């Protein structure tokens, strides 16, 4: 299962990108912001944008965690 390693919206806020700024400057859509709030998946293009804003790697944001229901044998 893929999960976020951090609270991405909080990290963006600490970097100076609050949700109002993200919307106003069209850096992330409202749908993406809502998905992040709910811990849902977002497209890689949005991960790319967040990495650009935070100057980080995708692996700093997400990780794969083995769970019993992964269905992988």
Buried (B, 14 or more C-beta within 10 A) or exposed (E): EEEBEEEBBEBBBEEEBEBEEBEEEEBBEEEBBEBBEEEEEBEEEBBEBBBEBBEBEEEBBBEEEEEEEEEEE
